[in-house]
Amino acid sequence: MGVLEQPAAAAPAPYRRIAAELRARIASGEIRTGEKVPSVRQIAQEWGITASTAGKVLSVLRAEGLVRAVPGVGTVVAAAPGGAPGARTGPPPGRVNGTRPLTRDRIVRTAVALADARGGAALSMRALAAELRVPTMALYRHVPGKDDLVALMADAVFAEAGLSGSAPAGWRGRLEAVARHQWSLYRRHPWLARTVLPAAAAGLMEWAVSPALRQGLEPGAVPRIAATVASYVRGVAVSLTDGPATPDLDPFFTFGLARLLDGVHTYIEQRPAEP
């Protein structure tokens, strides 16, 4: 008779596997006594699980006495009798493994480069940590989570590049210049079209429309026109793909922008000019 095959052991539940990973980080000193562990929201985002499953992760660690809840702070690593988990000495919080200091600016710049090279879908806190050669938890000392990181990335991209050349005097020239500027950013950073437009970028659009106020345009129409043009630019940019397969959408964009500005021109010219 052949040897009876033993049934394969069932894989541990996701929340137990994640709890084991966090337990190992605490034991190694990566997360020290008194430091915050990932919140339910951060765990759900990082591991792609539901909030209820993420809550079980923290429940397991609390039951083991490894973490405790601190009102107004969150869940932190708790000291344990006979030795404090995570109390091992190591590099200062701003420096990892004695390498270059880990700062928010360095994290954001690396995240932008990573998203540009591999596409926005490839960006995760784990992938970013691997690129920086730091533990994933080290990132959370500087950035609360991925959503906040992406917002910082968008702010950084829009802040780095300003309008080239002198600003046109009229509203149409300004609006076209700003629209083309944002289009160029989306072309260089396709992932950017799937983020929320930073306040500074929206303000630039409103600045572009402001000369039309002298032609009798009511102030309330300025943000509406700015939002319409910004939405058009972003809408076309969403069709861009991450990688070399990106189609040439420049002619389509240019044609559509001209027709949109024609419509805005008609709308503004219908307003009575100031005496």
HELIX and SHEET records of a PDB file:
HELIX    1   1 PRO A   14  SER A   28  1                                  15    
HELIX    2   2 VAL A   40  TRP A   47  1                                   8    
HELIX    3   3 ALA A   51  ALA A   63  1                                  13    
HELIX    4   4 ARG A  104  ARG A  118  1                                  15    
HELIX    5   5 GLY A  120  ALA A  122  5                                   3    
HELIX    6   6 MET A  125  LEU A  132  1                                   8    
HELIX    7   7 THR A  136  LEU A  139  1                                   4    
HELIX    8   8 LYS A  146  GLU A  160  1                                  15    
HELIX    9   9 TRP A  171  ARG A  188  1                                  18    
HELIX   10  10 PRO A  190  ARG A  194  5                                   5    
HELIX   11  11 ALA A  199  VAL A  209  1                                  11    
HELIX   12  12 SER A  210  GLN A  215  5                                   6    
HELIX   13  13 ALA A  221  ALA A  237  1                                  17    
HELIX   14  14 ASP A  250  GLU A  269  1                                  20    
SHEET    1   A 2 VAL A  67  VAL A  70  0                                        
SHEET    2   A 2 GLY A  74  VAL A  77 -1                                        
END                                                                             
